[in-house]
């Protein structure tokens, strides 16, 4: 049986055209800052941008009359997987042309920014051109909502194509009846918080350029800073608190944000995932405060950064590496968990963790109950289907297998086992907190594996596996 036919490939190629055009346009936006700061590095952005735009137009025009078959979820997932990879390659080309770093480092940088991981290959980011610093921030901002979500929100029309592409990025929440309207409202909310963040940073005394870039990276829970010391550069508790609020907002479901005004804030306070995030932040911060000598604001900032998978920090990686092992282990647990479903965060996400543990609790109750009794479980007041429990368990298992593979590989190359495990969790969860072992000196094999982890982590694994299975079938023929 053929799972992938010529028609499937035509559908994928044609609809990828929209995404390639959107990615190309994204590369041209930093030219504004290139001209403002008289850097005149126009070709580094125009060449990759035009390549992507022209190829996108070709895909749309050449295959426009050949697609009659309706798009299915498998097409959406493969298009999504390709879009993130293509965006990383084009972005990597920009970095290589502008800064002359090796192409593998450029693609790593781009993948790290787009997926919201935030680990950099640059030794000194403060010497980079303003246009490149903004481009990294823009990639994080776009990647926060999703490359596919952003593009279909701007370029495509309502319909089944928008729906399938939306679901392909592991999103199922709806703010409005239609997917197109949902995406537009999500982008509107995201933009409002972005403007608010910029204004708050300005009021706290941060320069304009820094305010824009830092808001882009924090609200998207990306965390890739424009300073070598990350947010610790500013030595300002007000800026730290603004960042903490933005990280929590970014880690909260957009559906909850949408309902805030209508419910006068009740939707936020009554949301189970938001309640858990706040409770965990409070409990873990207090616990770690009593077992360590870490400065309280640094501790709170790092805990929030870990659970929201932002990766921003006020302590340098070398400083964090010297923290007590218990603190690091607690941070790893937060990094695995992540924030709310339907937000900008990575990792497993709270809704899966809740579903998984509810399934375990139900199984225990069924064993203790009289024979034949079925114990119902609910989430948000609704019955939780067996399929949801099974899917949560399968995903968590697969997620941990990816971490184990990466951890083993880092150990094989001679890295400290404890730091290697932290790095593997950070990469797979698109977190970005780091203990000092992932940098430009990393072996090329580990860089490729790290990029694969970031790619699969952002797309929640299945779209990438489906794409690889399709490629295998095509090659096998």
C-alpha positions in Angstrom: 0.0 0.0 0.0 1.3 3.4 -1.0 0.9 5.9 1.9 2.4 8.8 -0.2 1.3 9.3 -3.8 2.2 11.8 -6.4 -0.9 13.8 -5.6 0.1 13.9 -1.9 3.5 15.4 -2.9 1.8 18.0 -5.2 -0.5 19.1 -2.3 2.4 19.4 0.0 4.5 21.3 -2.5 1.8 23.7 -3.6 0.7 24.6 -0.1 4.3 25.0 1.1 4.5 27.9 -1.3 2.5 30.2 1.1 4.9 29.4 3.9 8.0 29.9 1.7 6.7 33.3 0.7 6.0 34.2 4.4 9.4 33.1 5.5 11.0 35.1 2.7 9.1 38.2 3.8 10.2 37.7 7.4 13.8 37.9 6.2 13.2 41.4 4.7 11.7 43.0 7.8 15.1 43.5 9.6 16.2 45.7 6.6 14.4 48.5 8.5 16.9 48.3 11.3 19.8 47.8 8.8 18.9 51.2 7.3 18.2 52.9 10.6 21.6 52.0 12.0 23.4 52.5 8.6 24.8 49.0 8.6 24.2 48.5 4.9 24.2 44.7 5.0 21.2 44.5 2.6 22.3 41.5 0.6 22.5 39.2 3.6 18.7 39.6 4.0 17.6 40.1 0.4 19.3 37.1 -1.2 17.8 34.5 1.2 14.5 36.3 1.3 14.1 36.5 -2.5 15.2 32.8 -2.9 12.4 31.8 -0.5 9.8 34.1 -2.0 10.5 33.2 -5.6 10.5 29.4 -4.9 7.2 29.9 -3.0 5.7 31.7 -6.0 6.9 29.0 -8.3 5.3 26.3 -6.1 1.9 28.2 -6.0 1.9 28.9 -9.8 3.3 25.6 -11.1 1.0 23.3 -9.1 -2.0 25.6 -9.0 -4.1 23.5 -11.5 -3.1 20.0 -10.3 -4.5 19.9 -6.8 -8.0 18.6 -6.6 -7.7 16.3 -3.7 -8.7 17.7 -0.3 -5.9 18.3 2.2 -5.6 15.8 5.0 -3.9 16.1 8.4 -0.9 14.1 7.2 -0.4 16.8 4.5 -0.6 19.5 7.1 1.9 17.8 9.4 4.4 17.3 6.6 4.0 20.9 5.4 4.5 22.1 8.9 7.6 20.0 9.4 9.0 21.3 6.1 8.2 24.9 6.9 10.1 24.9 10.2 13.1 23.2 8.6 13.0 25.6 5.6 12.7 28.6 7.9 15.7 27.4 9.8 17.8 26.9 6.6 16.9 30.3 5.2 17.5 32.0 8.5 20.8 30.2 8.8 21.7 31.5 5.4 21.1 35.0 6.7 23.3 34.5 9.7 26.1 33.0 7.6 26.1 35.7 5.0 26.0 38.5 7.6 28.4 37.2 10.3 30.4 34.6 8.3 29.9 31.8 10.8 29.8 28.2 9.5 26.5 27.3 7.9 25.8 24.6 10.5 26.2 27.2 13.2 23.9 29.6 11.3 21.2 27.0 10.9 21.6 26.0 14.6 21.1 29.7 15.5 18.1 30.0 13.4 16.5 26.8 14.6 17.2 27.8 18.2 15.5 31.2 17.7 12.5 29.9 15.8 11.8 27.1 18.2 12.1 29.4 21.2 15.0 27.4 22.5 17.3 30.4 22.8 20.8 28.7 22.9 23.3 30.7 20.8 26.3 29.8 18.8 27.8 33.3 19.0 30.6 33.9 21.5 29.8 37.6 21.8 26.3 38.7 20.7 26.9 42.3 21.7 29.1 42.9 18.7 26.5 41.7 16.2 24.8 44.2 13.9 21.5 45.6 15.1 19.7 44.0 12.1 20.9 40.6 13.1 20.0 41.0 16.7 16.5 42.1 15.7 16.3 39.2 13.2 17.0 36.7 16.0 14.3 38.4 18.1 11.8 38.4 15.2 12.4 34.7 14.6 11.6 34.0 18.2 8.5 36.2 18.1 7.2 34.5 15.0 8.1 31.1 16.3 6.3 31.7 19.6 3.0 31.5 17.9 4.3 29.2 15.2 5.7 29.8 11.7 2.7 28.1 10.1 0.1 29.9 12.3 1.7 33.3 11.5 1.8 32.7 7.8 -1.7 31.3 7.4 -3.0 34.1 9.6 -1.7 36.6 7.1 -1.5 35.0 3.7 -4.2 32.3 3.4 -8.0 32.3 3.1 -10.4 30.6 5.5 -11.1 26.9 4.8 -9.9 23.4 5.3 -6.3 24.3 4.3 -6.1 26.7 7.3 -7.7 24.2 9.6 -5.3 21.3 8.7 -2.2 23.5 8.9 -3.4 24.9 12.3 -3.8 21.5 13.8 -0.5 20.4 12.3 1.4 22.6 14.8 -0.3 20.7 17.7 -3.0 23.3 18.3 -6.6 22.5 18.8 -8.0 25.3 20.9 -10.5 27.7 19.2 -11.2 31.3 20.3 -13.6 31.9 17.4 -15.8 29.5 15.4 -13.4 29.4 12.4 -9.7 28.6 12.5 -8.9 31.7 10.4 -10.7 34.0 12.9 -9.1 32.1 15.8 -5.6 32.7 14.4 -6.3 36.4 13.7 -7.6 37.0 17.3 -4.6 35.1 18.7 -2.2 37.3 16.7 -4.1 40.4 18.0 -3.8 39.3 21.6 -0.1 38.4 21.1 0.5 41.9 19.5 -1.2 43.7 22.3 0.9 42.0 24.9 4.0 42.7 22.8 3.2 46.5 22.7 2.5 46.5 26.4 5.8 44.7 27.1 7.8 47.3 25.1 6.1 50.2 26.9 6.8 48.6 30.3 10.4 48.0 29.5 10.8 51.6 28.3 9.2 52.9 31.5 11.7 50.8 33.5 14.6 52.6 31.8 15.5 50.2 29.0 16.7 51.6 25.7 14.2 51.5 22.8 16.0 48.8 20.7 16.5 46.6 23.8 12.9 47.0 24.8 11.7 45.8 21.4 14.0 42.8 21.1 13.6 41.7 24.7 9.8 41.9 24.6 9.9 39.8 21.4 12.1 37.2 23.1 10.3 37.1 26.5 6.6 37.1 25.4 7.4 34.4 23.0 9.1 32.4 25.8 12.2 32.3 23.6 14.8 33.9 25.8 17.6 34.5 23.3 18.9 37.8 24.6 20.8 40.6 22.8 23.2 40.7 25.7 25.9 38.2 26.7 24.7 38.2 30.3 21.1 37.8 29.1 18.6 39.7 31.3 21.2 39.8 34.1 22.9 42.6 32.1 20.4 45.2 33.3 20.8 44.6 37.1 17.3 45.9 37.5 14.7 44.2 39.7 11.9 46.1 38.0 13.0 44.7 34.6 13.2 41.3 36.1 9.6 41.5 37.4 8.3 42.8 34.1 10.0 39.8 32.4 8.5 37.4 34.9 5.0 38.7 34.2 5.6 38.5 30.4 6.9 34.9 30.7 3.8 33.8 32.6 1.5 35.5 30.1 3.3 33.8 27.3 2.9 30.5 29.0 -0.8 30.9 29.5 -3.4 29.7 27.0 -4.5 32.3 24.5 -8.1 31.1 25.0 -7.8 32.1 28.6 -6.4 35.5 27.6 -9.3 36.0 25.2 -11.9 35.4 28.0 -10.2 37.6 30.6 -12.0 40.8 29.6 -15.4 39.1 29.2 -15.1 37.4 32.6 -13.4 40.3 34.4 -10.3 38.2 35.1 -12.2 35.1 36.4 -11.1 33.0 33.4 -7.5 33.5 34.4 -8.0 32.8 38.0 -10.2 29.8 37.4 -8.0 28.1 34.7 -6.6 24.9 36.2 -3.3 25.2 34.2 -2.7 28.8 35.3 -3.4 27.9 38.9 -0.9 25.0 38.8 1.8 27.3 37.2 1.4 29.9 39.9 1.3 27.3 42.7 4.4 25.5 41.4 6.3 28.7 41.0 5.5 29.8 44.5 6.2 26.4 46.2 9.4 25.6 44.3 10.8 29.1 44.8 10.2 28.9 48.5 11.6 25.4 48.8 14.8 26.3 46.9 15.2 29.5 48.8 15.4 27.6 52.1 17.9 25.0 50.7 20.2 27.3 48.9 22.0 30.7 49.2 20.8 31.9 45.8 19.6 35.5 45.6 15.8 35.4 45.8 15.0 37.4 42.6 17.5 35.3 40.6 15.9 32.2 42.0 12.3 33.3 41.2 13.3 34.4 37.7 15.0 31.1 37.0 12.1 29.0 38.3 9.7 31.0 36.1 12.0 30.8 33.1 12.3 27.0 33.6 8.5 26.2 33.8 7.6 28.6 31.0 10.5 27.1 28.9 11.7 30.7 28.2 15.4 30.0 29.0 16.0 33.7 29.9 18.4 34.1 32.8 19.9 36.5 35.2 22.7 34.1 36.2 25.4 33.0 33.8 25.5 29.3 32.8 28.8 28.9 34.7 27.2 30.3 37.8 24.1 28.1 37.5 26.5 25.1 37.1 27.7 25.8 40.6 24.3 25.8 42.2 23.4 22.8 44.5 22.4 19.6 42.6 19.0 19.6 44.3 18.2 23.0 42.7 19.3 21.8 39.3 17.2 18.7 39.5 14.1 20.8 40.5 14.8 23.0 37.5 15.0 19.9 35.2 11.6 18.7 36.5 10.1 22.1 35.7 11.8 22.1 32.2 10.1 18.8 31.4 6.7 20.0 32.5 6.2 23.3 30.7 3.3 25.6 30.8 -0.3 25.7 29.4 -1.5 24.1 26.2 -2.4 26.7 23.5 0.4 29.0 24.6 3.9 29.7 23.3 5.7 27.2 25.6 7.5 23.9 24.7 8.1 20.8 26.7 5.4 18.2 27.6 2.8 20.8 28.7 0.7 20.7 31.8 -2.5 19.4 30.2 -0.7 16.2 29.2 0.8 15.8 32.7 -2.6 16.3 34.3 -4.2 13.8 31.9 -1.5 11.3 32.5 -1.6 11.4 36.3 -5.4 11.4 36.3 -5.2 8.1 34.2 -2.8 6.6 36.8 -5.1 7.7 39.7 -8.1 6.2 37.9 -6.3 2.9 37.4 -5.5 2.8 41.1 -9.2 3.5 42.0 -10.4 0.8 39.6 -8.2 -1.8 41.2 -9.5 -0.9 44.7 -13.1 -0.7 43.6 -15.6 -3.6 43.3 -15.1 -5.8 40.2 -16.4 -4.3 36.9 -16.8 -0.7 38.1 -15.8 2.0 35.7 -14.3 5.1 37.4 -15.0 8.2 35.3 -12.5 11.1 35.3 -13.0 14.7 34.2 -10.9 17.6 33.1 -12.3 21.2 33.1 -15.6 19.7 34.1 -15.8 17.4 31.0 -15.4 13.6 30.8 -11.8 12.7 29.8 -11.9 10.0 27.0 -9.7 7.0 27.2 -8.0 8.0 23.9 -6.7 11.2 25.5 -5.2 9.3 28.4 -3.5 6.9 26.0 -2.2 9.6 23.7 -0.7 11.6 26.7 1.1 8.5 27.9 2.4 7.6 24.5 3.7 11.2 23.9 5.4 11.4 27.3 7.1 8.0 26.7 8.3 9.1 23.2 9.5 12.4 24.6 11.6 10.7 27.3 13.0 8.3 24.7 14.3 11.3 22.7 15.9 12.8 25.9 17.5 9.5 26.7 19.0 9.2 23.2 20.5 12.7 23.3 21.7 12.3 26.8 23.5 9.1 25.9 25.1 10.7 22.9 26.4 13.7 24.9 27.9 11.2 27.4 29.5 9.3 24.5 31.3 12.4 23.4 32.8 12.8 26.9 30.5 15.4 28.5 29.6 15.4 32.2 26.5 13.1 32.6 24.6 15.5 34.9 25.2 18.5 32.6 24.4 16.4 29.6 21.0 15.4 31.0 20.2 19.0 31.7 21.2 19.9 28.1 19.1 17.1 26.6 16.1 18.2 28.5 16.7 21.9 27.6 16.9 21.1 23.9 14.0 18.7 23.7 11.8 21.1 25.7 12.9 24.2 23.7 13.9 25.7 27.0 17.4 27.2 26.6 18.6 27.2 30.2 22.1 25.8 29.9 25.0 24.8 32.1 27.8 25.8 29.7 28.3 22.8 27.4 26.3 23.8 24.3 28.3 26.4 22.3 30.2 26.8 19.0 32.8 24.2 20.1 30.2 21.5 20.1 30.9 18.5 17.7 29.0 18.9 14.4 27.2 15.6 15.1 25.9 16.9 18.4 24.9 20.1 16.7 22.8 18.2 14.2 21.2 16.1 16.9 20.5 19.2 18.9 18.8 20.8 16.0 16.7 17.7 15.5 15.7 17.8 19.1 14.7 21.4 18.9 12.7 20.7 15.7 10.9 17.7 17.1 10.3 19.4 20.4 8.6 22.4 18.8 6.4 20.3 16.6 5.7 17.8 19.3 7.5 15.0 17.5 4.8 13.4 15.4 4.8 15.7 12.4 8.6 15.1 12.0 8.3 11.3 12.4 5.5 11.3 9.8 7.6 13.3 7.4 10.6 11.1 7.9 8.4 8.0 7.3 7.1 9.5 4.1 10.7 10.3 2.9 11.7 6.7 3.7 8.8 5.4 1.6 9.7 7.6 -1.3 13.4 6.6 -1.2 12.5 2.9 -0.8 10.8 3.0 -4.1 
